[in-house]
């Protein structure tokens, strides 16, 4: 708020919006500091200017915003409601000025982000390496977890969410997508070669990923109208995607895994896709930001880099 006001004070003769925003700043600062004297000290102007501008605001709208005594200043009911709106307007205005000033700056500082463990290891880590090489003034502090971390309490500037967004009150940008694939090790080729229908996979052992909400029930589709839902009986239950991948590679059974985890395994023949003519639901990859928060250059730069990486990955896996 103070930095924004310095810009306004350089334009004391300004009219319209700037003049009104300046008054909102004076009023909000009085409320936050509890006195005209303290507000003037914070803003670097005289007490008389603050008092005159707040009084003018009250006079123009014919309402009392503050109750003044010799010891303190407090808001009226109308004044409190007005302050809450003022604070939000001023915060967003300052963030807009910050973003404008930040647009031409080189990304610097520490970027704090979170991502799911499997996607983080396979995709985000290479992006982090490329990012820190491209922007040596940046550091990255990443937390990889299959638990959805609270962005605000953890002071996280960016969260990568894989799957289907369940969060509300956050801002998100879709940067990619992934496909779920039914796979098995080559040692099971003879047993799966004749499969034509999803119901037939119940004949083989299945490795369940308990990190998923629905880890035994899968819906397959072929074309626009054909659907089959299968409920499987697992022989192994594991709570991490990378553990499921390893179990499947070792021939423990079939499982459903995201394409970004097994792309190399499919390419080198360590795994094979079962029932390739049938599709499982695809999911999204999103960059999620705290709501109504300014995005520094480091955040924007990393998201762009990761989005480009996702485009390249999906081009290769198609």
C-alpha positions in Angstrom: 0.0 0.0 0.0 2.8 2.4 0.8 4.7 1.8 -2.4 1.5 2.4 -4.4 0.9 5.6 -2.5 4.3 7.0 -3.5 3.2 6.7 -7.1 0.0 8.6 -6.3 1.8 11.3 -4.3 3.9 12.1 -7.3 0.6 13.0 -9.1 -1.1 15.1 -6.4 -2.9 17.1 -9.1 -4.3 13.9 -10.7 -8.0 13.6 -11.1 -10.6 10.8 -11.2 -9.5 7.3 -10.3 -6.1 8.1 -9.0 -7.5 10.7 -6.7 -10.2 8.3 -5.4 -7.7 5.5 -4.8 -5.5 7.9 -2.9 -8.3 8.7 -0.5 -9.1 5.0 -0.1 -5.4 4.5 0.8 -5.5 7.3 3.4 -8.7 5.9 4.9 -7.6 2.3 5.0 -4.3 3.3 6.6 -6.0 5.2 9.4 -8.2 2.2 10.1 -5.1 -0.2 10.2 -3.0 2.1 12.4 -5.7 3.3 14.6 -4.9 7.0 14.4 -4.3 9.8 11.9 -0.9 10.5 13.3 0.3 6.9 12.9 -1.3 6.8 9.4 0.6 10.0 8.4 3.9 8.5 9.7 3.4 5.3 7.7 2.5 7.1 4.5 5.2 9.8 4.8 2.8 12.7 4.6 1.4 15.2 7.1 -1.4 14.5 9.5 -3.4 17.4 8.1 -3.4 15.9 4.6 -4.7 12.6 5.8 -7.4 14.2 8.0 -8.5 16.5 5.2 -8.8 13.7 2.6 -10.8 11.4 4.9 -13.1 14.2 5.9 -13.6 15.0 2.2 -14.5 11.4 1.5 -17.1 11.5 4.3 -18.5 14.8 3.1 -18.8 13.8 -0.6 -20.8 10.6 0.3 -22.6 12.2 3.2 -21.8 9.5 5.7 -19.6 9.0 8.8 -16.9 6.4 8.3 -14.9 7.0 11.5 -15.7 7.8 15.1 -13.0 10.1 16.5 -12.2 10.6 20.1 -9.2 12.2 21.8 -7.7 8.7 22.4 -8.6 6.6 19.4 -10.3 6.3 16.0 -12.6 3.5 15.2 -14.9 2.7 12.3 -18.6 3.0 12.1 -20.6 0.1 10.9 -20.6 1.6 7.4 -17.0 2.5 7.7 -16.0 -1.1 8.6 -17.8 -2.5 5.6 -16.2 0.2 3.4 -12.8 -0.6 4.8 -13.0 -4.3 3.9 -13.8 -3.5 0.3 -11.1 -0.8 0.3 -8.5 -3.2 1.6 -9.3 -5.7 -1.2 -9.3 -3.0 -3.9 -6.0 -1.6 -2.8 -4.4 -5.0 -2.5 -5.4 -5.9 -6.0 -4.3 -2.5 -7.3 -0.9 -2.9 -5.7 -0.5 -6.4 -7.1 -1.4 -5.1 -10.6 1.3 -2.4 -10.3 3.8 -5.0 -9.0 3.0 -7.4 -11.8 3.4 -4.6 -14.3 6.8 -3.7 -12.8 7.8 -7.3 -12.6 7.0 -8.1 -16.2 10.4 -7.0 -17.6 12.4 -8.4 -14.7 14.6 -11.5 -14.7 13.1 -14.2 -12.4 14.9 -14.3 -9.1 14.4 -15.7 -5.6 13.3 -19.0 -4.2 10.3 -20.7 -5.8 8.3 -22.9 -3.4 6.2 -25.5 -5.1 4.6 -28.9 -4.5 3.7 -31.8 -6.8 2.6 -35.4 -6.6 5.6 -37.7 -5.9 5.5 -39.7 -9.2 4.9 -36.8 -11.5 7.3 -34.7 -9.5 10.2 -37.2 -9.9 9.5 -38.0 -13.5 8.5 -34.6 -15.0 8.9 -31.7 -12.5 12.5 -32.5 -11.4 13.8 -32.3 -15.0 11.9 -29.0 -15.4 13.5 -27.7 -12.1 17.0 -28.6 -13.4 16.3 -26.7 -16.7 14.8 -23.8 -14.8 17.7 -23.2 -12.4 20.2 -23.5 -15.3 18.2 -21.0 -17.4 17.7 -18.6 -14.4 20.8 -18.8 -12.1 19.3 -16.2 -9.8 16.5 -18.6 -8.8 16.4 -21.4 -6.3 13.6 -24.0 -6.0 12.3 -25.5 -2.8 10.0 -28.4 -3.8 7.8 -30.8 -1.7 6.8 -34.0 -3.5 3.8 -35.7 -1.8 0.7 -37.6 -2.8 -1.1 -35.6 0.0 -2.7 -32.4 -1.1 -0.8 -29.7 0.8 -2.5 -26.5 2.0 -0.9 -23.8 -0.2 -1.5 -20.9 2.1 -0.3 -22.5 5.4 2.8 -23.9 3.7 3.6 -20.6 2.0 3.6 -22.4 -1.4 3.5 -20.3 -4.5 2.7 -23.0 -7.0 1.1 -26.5 -6.8 1.1 -28.9 -9.6 -2.1 -31.1 -9.5 -2.5 -34.2 -11.5 -5.9 -35.8 -12.1 -9.2 -34.1 -11.4 -9.2 -30.8 -9.6 -11.2 -30.8 -6.3 -10.0 -27.5 -4.9 -12.2 -24.4 -4.8 -11.1 -20.8 -4.2 -7.8 -21.3 -6.2 -6.7 -20.1 -9.6 -5.6 -22.8 -12.0 -4.2 -23.2 -15.5 -4.3 -26.5 -17.4 -0.8 -27.2 -18.7 -1.2 -30.7 -20.0 -3.0 -34.0 -19.8 -2.2 -37.7 -19.2 -3.7 -41.0 -20.3 -4.2 -44.0 -18.0 -3.0 -47.2 -19.5 -3.6 -50.9 -18.7 -0.2 -52.5 -18.8 1.6 -55.8 -18.0 5.1 -57.2 -18.1 6.2 -59.2 -21.3 6.2 -62.3 -19.2 2.4 -62.1 -19.4 2.2 -61.6 -23.1 1.0 -65.1 -23.8 -1.8 -64.8 -21.3 -3.1 -61.4 -22.5 -2.6 -61.8 -26.2 -6.1 -63.2 -26.8 -7.9 -60.6 -24.7 -10.6 -58.7 -26.5 -12.9 -57.5 -23.7 -12.1 -55.7 -20.4 -14.0 -58.3 -18.4 -11.3 -60.8 -19.4 -8.6 -59.1 -17.3 -10.1 -60.5 -14.2 -8.5 -63.8 -15.1 -5.0 -62.4 -14.2 -3.6 -61.0 -11.0 -4.0 -57.2 -10.5 -1.8 -54.8 -8.6 -4.0 -52.1 -7.0 -2.8 -48.5 -6.3 -4.5 -47.6 -3.1 -3.4 -44.0 -3.5 -6.3 -43.7 -5.9 -9.8 -43.2 -4.7 -11.2 -45.9 -7.1 -8.4 -48.4 -7.4 -10.3 -51.6 -8.2 -13.2 -50.2 -10.4 -12.3 -49.1 -13.9 -14.4 -48.0 -16.9 -13.2 -48.7 -20.4 -14.5 -47.1 -23.6 -14.2 -48.0 -27.3 -15.6 -45.6 -29.8 -18.3 -43.1 -28.8 -20.9 -45.5 -27.3 -19.3 -48.7 -26.1 -18.5 -48.8 -22.3 -17.5 -51.5 -19.9 -17.0 -51.1 -16.2 -14.9 -53.8 -14.5 -14.4 -54.4 -10.7 -11.1 -56.2 -10.1 -9.9 -58.5 -7.4 -6.3 -57.5 -6.5 -3.6 -59.8 -5.3 -1.3 -56.9 -4.3 -2.2 -53.5 -2.7 0.4 -50.7 -2.8 0.0 -47.1 -1.8 2.5 -45.4 -4.3 2.4 -45.3 -8.1 6.1 -45.9 -8.5 5.8 -49.0 -6.3 2.9 -50.3 -8.4 5.0 -49.7 -11.6 7.9 -51.8 -10.2 5.6 -54.6 -9.1 4.1 -54.7 -12.6 7.6 -54.6 -14.2 8.5 -57.6 -12.1 5.6 -59.6 -13.5 3.4 -59.4 -10.4 0.3 -58.7 -12.5 -1.6 -56.1 -14.5 -2.3 -52.6 -13.4 -3.4 -49.2 -14.6 -0.6 -46.5 -14.7 -0.4 -43.0 -16.1 1.6 -42.6 -19.3 4.1 -40.2 -17.9 5.3 -42.9 -15.4 5.7 -45.7 -17.9 6.6 -44.0 -21.2 10.2 -45.3 -21.1 9.1 -48.7 -20.1 6.7 -49.0 -23.1 9.4 -47.6 -25.4 12.0 -50.2 -24.3 9.6 -53.1 -24.1 9.8 -53.5 -20.4 6.0 -53.1 -20.3 3.3 -53.7 -22.9 -0.1 -52.1 -23.2 -3.1 -54.5 -22.7 -6.3 -53.9 -24.7 -4.9 -50.9 -26.6 -8.2 -50.6 -28.5 -9.9 -49.7 -25.3 -9.4 -46.4 -23.5 -9.5 -45.4 -19.8 -10.4 -41.9 -18.7 -7.8 -39.3 -19.2 -6.8 -36.7 -16.6 -5.6 -33.1 -16.5 -2.3 -31.6 -15.3 -2.8 -28.2 -13.7 -0.7 -25.4 -12.3 -2.6 -24.1 -9.2 -2.0 -20.7 -7.6 -3.2 -19.1 -4.4 -6.3 -17.1 -5.1 -6.0 -13.3 -5.7 -2.3 -13.4 -5.3 0.3 -11.7 -7.5 2.4 -14.2 -9.5 6.1 -13.2 -9.5 8.2 -13.6 -12.6 9.8 -16.8 -11.2 6.3 -18.5 -11.0 5.3 -17.4 -14.4 8.6 -18.5 -15.9 8.5 -21.9 -14.3 4.9 -22.6 -15.4 5.8 -21.7 -19.0 8.8 -23.9 -19.0 6.8 -26.8 -17.5 3.9 -26.3 -20.0 6.4 -26.4 -22.9 7.9 -29.6 -21.4 4.4 -31.1 -21.2 3.7 -30.2 -24.8 6.9 -32.0 -25.9 6.1 -35.0 -23.7 2.6 -35.4 -25.1 3.9 -35.1 -28.7 6.3 -38.0 -28.1 3.7 -40.2 -26.4 1.0 -39.8 -29.0 
